[in-house]
């Protein structure tokens, strides 16, 4: 199992280190999503994935400007596999934020109350988190008309005929809303799983690793008769599109689903405080082994559906729910060697090569060692970790699969340290190009200074360029990019789009390469041509500029709209001075470090030449903010200042953005509207001096129709 290395603990990360870590997390988690959601063949256990996701979210929370376009926090599930028709979800199927300890749950409760501006406790539901396959069932006039897997959250696989064979899924509903999408989890009990594997073995068929894989593989059979022969079950716990509300509360809605004929989990209860949630978590965890089916945590949801609507959603998760996951495991093994990997931005990251060890049912052979400080036994500030014990080649080490980064080397047993254990000396030159590897003051990461001459950086940039969240060219993945770079076919992104022209009879040459035929060559060139038309936000992200991730690329694209406007503004900007610099920083979510990185890239002759050459091959599409057509604030730049009394600042910002407004952190001549509450100071004064319209909170709510 390949595991991307990671730097120091989140609170000690520098921005440079955070960027390198986010790149590695995105790569590892995208592969895990495809293996789990699409291929039903998970390569890492849930606990490991959850910890990687937690690490990613923690870094994004601290370094919002670094968020990548292919960030796992912006992805749900995976693209659908071949063999099934597509089924679009009218309401997206989202994932859940995770909690790993009591403090996370307490923080969640406080965050919800703060968003809503409430002081008192809220009621929540608590239900077991089933370890199965998510399914959405669409009923029209009481009849099941479509069943779809999660897919990527927007489009799933149409498995309607298979779903009809599951006894827990009614084909007809009575007294149901005219339109009702019921969502839940397909699973298999332990007893049925064991019996299925016995039957499979007896007939020489495939046996399954666990009930989740068995359930997913059974539901996603192209032959529905095979699904019918498998003992699948279904728990309903949520809904999507509705023609009318099911109830006023989460608990009442679950009871309504039960009354309609769906199986709902009997361990779902109503709790009046965070303390009651934690008590229910303990009760469910205690009963986990005797339930007869797999669960991996407990899900908490705000009970009041009106409050759920107010809380709304982030890009991939609701603000009103969280999954409290069960703890994972650890194991001890021998550290065989330490390798250095070089990332897209030149970061040198150490990877532990381990004597393979089984941790929670998965064989682990690689783990992160963060950086040279972590290996030496101290954190980024020089304080001792692991009681100051360094990590040496040959050590007996603890591999930890829960928490911040997983797998990682968490501890060393000095009583098992062999006499010939080797102290690891971190290299001061790049292992790929022999350029100096420099660690700047205050940075925990040592970086190769080779830039474009470093093959590792060049390849990683090209891999980033063709990644799913960037150009996503079908047939041109990481392996193909590496092979083409190695053979001298491509060195920069622009080379991809001139590949056929430069080689003349490109198809003839490509089809003669190992693993390629005429048809696959034709498909590749067609796929490349198809991506010549690209939205501005994906192009900005694809450049691979340090500190610019998916979120910040989208912010920039929505603000400037077109490539000429973006290019002109960045070219005219100077770091720290001037009107264009001020306008760049006025974009909510764009900070000085990100802005400086962007400008520096465009001022670098080699980088700028590569960008210009690429853009000449493309048709860059305008990006506009999505908003209701009748929104009174669509496209307007809004600034909130002072204290808001009827909603929190976070809720006001989220609502404004959902209506198509651009929320800025500062007032300028381009500001359209300032919403000023009590205590408004310099921003209100600046707005008055510039003649910008100022309204109070009541005026804002009246404007957007919430008075």
N, C-alpha and C positions, 0 to 999 in steps of 0.2 A: 504494500500500500504506500503510494507516494504521498508524503505529507509536506506541505509548504512550510518553510521555516518562518519564525516570527521574531520580532524584536522584544524589547523589555515590556514589563507590565504597562498597562494603558496609561496610568497616571504619570509614568516616567518617560513616555514617548516624546521624542522631538517630532516636529512636523515632517522632517525628511524621512525619519524611520517609519512614521505612520503611513506615509504614502506607499512605501515598499511593502509594508505588511498588508495593506488593503488590496494591493495587486495580487498577492499570493492567496489571500483569503478568497477573493473573487474567483480565481482559477480553481481552487480546490472545491469550493462550494457549488460552482456551476457543474463541475463533473459529478459531484455527489447528487445534485438535483436530477440530472439526467439518468444516472444509474438507479436512483430510488423511484422517482415518479414515472419515468417513461419506460425504463427497461426492466423494472421489478427485480433488479439485481444489485442491491445496495452494496457499495464498496466500503463504507464506513458505518459504524453503528449510530443510532439516533443521538446518543449522548455526546459522541464526538462532533457530530454535525451541529448540535445545539450549542456546544461550547465555541465552535468556530463562528457561528452566527452571533453569539453573545459578544465575542471579541470584536467582530466587525462592527456591530452596533455601538459598542462602547467607544471605538475609535472615531466613528462617524459623529457621535454625539459630542466628542471633545474637539474634533477637527472637521466641522461641517463643510468647510471649503474643499476638503479632500475627497468628498464622496464621489465615487466612480459611476460612470454610466452603466457598467455591468455589475454594479454593487448587488450582492445577494439580498440586501434589504429592499431592493426594487424588483426582485423576482419572486414569483410564486410558482412552484412546481417546475415543469419542464415542457418543451414543445412536444406535441403528440407524436406517436410513432406511426410508421407506415402500417397500412392494413385496415384502419378504421376511418370512417368519414369524420369530418370535423363537426363539432357542435359548439356554437357560440353561447356563452353565458350572458344572459340579459343583465344580470348583476354579477360582477366579478366574484370569484371564489378566492378569498384572501387567506393569508396565513395568520398566525398569532405571534405576538411578542412573547418571549419566554422569561420566566423568573426561576431562579435556581436556589434561593434561600428565603428565609423569613423576611430579611431586610428588603429584598426585591419586592415582595408582596406588599409590605408596608409602604414602600416608596410608590408603588403603583396606586394604592388607595389614596395616598396624599396627593399624587399627581392628578388623579381624576377629580378630587375635591377642589384642587387649586384651579384646574381648567374651568370648572363649573362655578367657581366662586362660592363654594359651600364650606361651612365649618363642621356641620354635623356628620355622623356616620351615614354611610349609604348601604342599602341592601344589595347583595350580590347573590348570584347562583353559583354553586360549586358542583361540578360533574366530572366523572373520570374521563381522562383523555384516552380514547381508544386508539390502539396502534393498528390501524388498518388502512384502507384505501378510500379517499374522499369521493363521494358520489352526489350528484345533484339530480333530482327527479322533478320533471316538469309535468304538472297536471293542468289540463284545460277542460273546463266543465266537468271536472271529476274524473277524467280519464288520463291515464299515464300516456303521454305522447313522446317523451324523450327522457333518456337517462344519459348523463355525460360525466366522465371523469374530470378531475380538476384541470388537467393539462397545465397550461401556463397561467391559469387563473382567468384568462379571457376566453380561451378556446380549449375545449377538451375533446375527448374521443367519444363518439356516439356508440354507446354500449346498450342501447334500449332493449334489444332482443335478449341479451344476456341478463339484464336486470329483471326482466319479466319472469325469469326462472327462479328468483329468490323468494322464498316463502314469506319473508318479513316485509316484502315490498308489495303493497296492494296495487292492483291494476285499476280498481274503481274506488273512488271516494264518494261518500255521501255527506251532504251539508258542508261542503268545502267551498272556499272562495272560488270564483270562476277561473282565476289564474293563481296557481300555487306552486312554487318551487321549494321542495323539501330537500334539505341537505343533511347528510350524515355520513356514517362510516360503514363500509363493508368489511367484515372481519370473519374469522374462523375460530371456533372454540379450540381449546387445547385437545380435548378428547377427539373431536372431529379431525383435527390436524394429524394426530397420531394415527388414527384409523386410515386416513387418506394416504399417508406415507407407506403404511403397510400394504395397502392395495396397489400403490404404484410400484413398490419393490417387487411384489409378487408377479406382476405382469411385465416387469422389466422396464417400467417407465421412469420418468424423472421424479426424484424425491425433492422435497423442499426444505430449505434451511430453517424456516420458522413460519408461524401462522400468518404473519403479515405477507410474506412472499407468496405463500400458498393462496391467500385470498386474492391478492392482486393478479397473480398469474391465472387464477381461475376465472375472474371477472373479465379479463382481457383476452379471452379465447375468441378466435375468429369463428369457431363453430360453437353456437349457443348450446348445442346438446352436451358439449363437454362441461360448460358452466352448470347446466342443469344437474349434472351428475355429481357436482361438488357441493359440500355442505356449507354454503355461505349464509351469513346472517347480516342483519342491518340494524343499526341504532340511528334513529333520527334525533338531531339536536339543534337544527338551525333551519333557516329558510332564505330564499333569494327573492325573486320577483313575486309580488303579491298584488292582486286586484283590490284587496281590502285587508286591514290589519287582522292578525290572528287574535290579538289580545292587547292589553295595555302594559303587560309585564313579561319578562323573559320566562318566568316560572309558569305563568298562566298560558303562554304560548306553547310551552313544552307539553303542558297538560292537554291543550287543544289538539296537538299532534297525536298524542296518545289516544284521545277520544276518536280521532279520525281513522285509527287502526294501525298506527305505526308503533314499533317497539321503541320505547325511550328508556334511558338507564335509570333503574330504581334508586341508584345512589345519588341522583341529582337532588340537592337540597337548597333551601333558601337560607342565607346567612345574613345577619344584621350588622356585622362588623368584620374588620380584617382579622380580629382574634378568632371569631367563629370560623372564618375561612381556613385559618391555619389548623384549627382543631379538626375540621372535616378532612383536611389534607392528611393529617396523622391517622385518622380513622381509616381512610381509604388505603393509605400506604400499608397499614397493618393487615388489611384484608387482601392486599394485592395478590399474594400467592394462592389464595383460595377462590378467586373469582371465576376461574375457568377460562379466561380469555386475557389477552395482553393489554395492559395499559402502561403508559409511560409518564403519567403525571395527572394533575387535576386542573381543569379549566375554570376560571372565574370570570363572570360576566356581570356588568351592571344590570340590575333587575328591571329598572324603570326604562321602558323602550323610548320614551320621550327624551330621557337623558342620554340614551344611546345615540339618538339622532343628533342631539346637540354636540356630543363628543365627536361624532363623525369618524373619519378615517385618515390615516397616513397613506402613503403610496401603496403599501401592501398589507397593512395591519390596522385593525380597528383600535381606537383609543380606549374603548370600553371593555376590553377583554384581555386576558393574559393567561398563558399556560404555565403552571407551576410544575416544573419537571422534577422527576425523581433523580437522586444522585447517581453518578456513574461509578466506575471502578478504577483500580490501579494494580500494577504488577511490578515485579523486579526482574531485571535481565542484565546482560553484559553489554557494555558500550564497546563496539568493535573498532570504530573509526569515526573521524569527523571530516566531513567534506564542506567545501565552500561553494555556494551558489551565487551567481551574479545576476541581479535583477535589471529591469528595464531602465531604472534610473541610476544604475551602477552600484547599488547597495550590495555589500558582501554579507551574506547570511549563512551562518553555520548550521549544518544538518547532522544529527546523530545517526549513524548507521548501527543498528542494534542486532543482537542475536534475536531472531524472531521469537516473540512471546505472545500468547493469547491473552487479550484483555477484553473481557465482556463478550467473548465469542468471536472476536476479530483478531487476526494475526497482525501485529504491529512490528515493522522492521525499521522504520524511520521516525524521527521525532525532532521537534524544534529545539534549538539551543539559544535562541534569541539573538545574542551578540557576544562580543568578547568580554564585556563586563559580567554577564550572566555566567559565562564559563569560569571566570576567575573567582566567582563567589560574592559579587557585590551588585548593587543596583546602579541605575544611571547617575545617582548622586554620591556613589562611593560607600553607601551604607551596606553592611554585610547581609547577605541572604544565605539561607541554608547554614546558618551559624558560621558563615565565612568559608565553607568547604568549596574548594574548586572542583571542577569536573575534568577527569583525565581519561585518556584512551585506555581501556582495560578495566575501568571502574564497574562495580556492581551498582546499577542505577535504578531508581524508581520511575516508572512511566505512569504519568497521571493523566486520566482520561476525563476529567471534569474540571470546570472552572474556566480560567481565562483563555488558555490556549491548549489544544488537544490534538494529538498526543504531545507531551512535552516531558523533558527530564525534570522531575520535581525535587529529587533528593539523591544523595550518595551515601552508601554504607561504607564508611572508612574501615570497618573491621574486615571487609571483604576486598579491600584494595590490594592488588598484587604488587610485589616488589618492583616489577618492571612496568608499572603503570606510567604512561607517557604524559608529561605536562604539555598541553596544547598551546603552541605559539601562533597567535593570530597573524595571518599574512599582512605585510605592508605593501605588497604588489598584487595586482589583479591576476588570478590564476588563469584567466582567459587570454589576456593581451599583454601582461607584464607591465602595464602602466602603473604608476604610483597609486596606491590606495590610501586616501587621506581621510582622517577623522577630524572634522572641524570642531572647534571649541563649542561645547554645549550639545553636540550631536552624539548619540550613542551608536550611530552607524558609521562604518568605514566605507568610503565610496571609491570606486574606480574612476580615475580622471581621464580615461581613454575616450569617453564619449562615443562618437560614431565609428571610431576605429576599433572599438571593442566588439568582437563578434557576439558576445553574450548579450550586450545591450542592444545591438542592432537586431538580433533575432527576437529578443523579448519585445522590442518596439513593434516589429512586424507582427508578432503573435497578438499583441495588444490591438493592432490596427484591424486585424481580421476577426477579432473576438465578437461574441454574440451581440454585445451592446454597442459595438462600433460599426464596421462595415459588414460583418457577418456574411462573407461571400461563401455561398454553398460550394462545397468541394475543395475549398482552400482553407484548411484548418491548420493547427499548429504544426503537425508533422509535415504537411506539404510545404508550408512556409520555410521550415528548417531545411528541407531537402532542396528547395529552389534557391535559398540563400547559399547553401553549401556549394551548389554547383554553379554559382555565379549568375543565375537567371534574374534574381531580384536582390537589390540592396536597400532600396527606399520604397515607400508606399507607391510613389508615382510609377515605379517600375512594374508594378502589378498591372496597371492599366495600359502600359505600352508593351506588355509581354508579347502579345500576338503580332503587333506591328514590327517590333524589333527582330522577331525571329521569322518574319515573312510567312513561310509555310508552317506557322506555329503548331497547327494541329498535327501535321506530319511528324514534326520533331517531338512533340509532347506524347503522341500516342506510342512512340517507340521507347519511351521511358518505362522502367519496370513498374508494373501495377496500373499502367494507363493503356487505354484503347482509344480508337477513334471517337467512339461515342462519348466516353468520359472526358476526352479532350475538348470536344465540341461543347459539352455541357459546362465545362469550366469557363471557357471563353465567353459563353452566353451569360453565365452567372456574374462574371466580372463586368460585362457591359451593362447588366441589369442594375448594378450598384453604382453606376456613374451618376445616377440621380440619388442624392442623399440629403436628408434634413440637416440643417445647420448644426443642431445640437449634437447629432451623432458625429459629424465631422470634427467639431471642436474637441469632443472627447477622444476621437480616434488619433489626434495628434500625439497623445501621450504626454502632454505637458504636466510637469510636476504640480501636485496639489489640485489639479482639475479633474474631478470625478463626474459622475453622471448628473448629480444634482446641480453642481455649479455650471456644467456645460449647458444644461437646460436653462438655468437662470440667465446666462449670458445670451443664449440664442433667443429667448423670449424677449429680452430687453432690446437687443439690437435688430432682431427680426431677419435681416438679410446678411449675406456674406460681405458685400461691399460696405455696409454700414459698420459691421463688426471689424473688418480689416482696417478701415479708415480710422476708427476710434482707437484701436490698439496701436496702430502705427504712429498715430499722433500723440500718444500718451508718453509721459516721462514719469519715472518712478518718484513718487512723493511730491510732485508739483504739477500745477496746471489744471485747467478746467476739465480736460478729459480724464485725468487721474481722479479728480473729485467725483465726476459722474460715474466712473467705474466703481468707486467705493460706495456710492449712494445706492447701488443695487443691493437690496436686502439679501444677505447671505454671502456676499463677496467681500473678503477681507484683504488687508494690505499684503499679506504673504502670497496669497493666490494671485492678486493683481500684479505684483512684482514678478512672479514666476512667468506669467503670461507675457508681460512686456519684454522681459529678458529673452524669452524664446524668440519673439518676433524681431528682436534687435540682433540676434545671433545670425551671422551671414549664412552659415551652413544650414541652420535650422530653417531660416526664412526661404532659402533657395529650395529646400525640400518641400516646404509648404506651398510655395508658389507653383512649383512643377506639378504637384498633386492637384491643386485647384484647377489648373488649366485643363485637366482631364475630366472634370466633373461638372455637373449641373446641380449647384447647391440650392436646395429648396428653402423657401421662406418658412420661418417658424412663428406661429402666433399662439397666444394663450387661448386655451379653450374656455368658453364661458357661455352661459345662456344667452340667446340672441337678444332677449329683452333686459339684460342686466344693465342697470343704470351706471355701473362703475367699470364695465369692461374696458380694458386698455388704459384705465386711469392710474396715475401714480398716487398712492395714498400713504400718508404718514400718520401713525398713532402716537400721541404724546400725552403725558399726564396719567392720572389714575382713571381707569374705566370701572364703573360701579355696577353695571348690569351684566357684564360678561368679563372674562379674563382677557388679558392682552393676547394670549395664545388663541383663544376662541375667536376673537375679533379678526386676527390675522388670517386664521384658517378660513373663516367665512368670506373675507374679502378676496382671498386668492381663489376660492371656489367660484366666485362671481366674475373672475377674470381681471381683477385689479392687480396692479403691481405694488406690493408693499415695500416701501423704502425706509431705511433707518435714518435718513437725513433729509432736510428740506433744501430744495434748490428752485431755480426759476422754472424747472420742468415739472415740479410737483403740482398736481391738480387739486388735491384736497388734503387738509389736515384735520384730523379728528382729535380734538383737545379736551381732556378731562381735567378735573381739579389737580392743581399742582403743575400744570403745563408751564414750561419755562422758556428756554432759549429757542426751542423749535417753533413754538407759537409766536414768539417775537420775530423770528426770522421770516415766518410765513406772512406776518402782518407787514413787514418791511417790503417783501417781494410782491405783495398784493395777491397772495395765494388764498383761496377760499378756506375759511375755518368754520367748522361746525362742532357742536358738542355731541355727546354720545347719543342723546335722544334724537338729534337730527340725523345721525348716522343710521340708527335703527329704522327711522322713518324712511330714509332714502333707499335702504335695501329691503324694505317691506317687512321689518320685524318689530315695528313699534307696538 
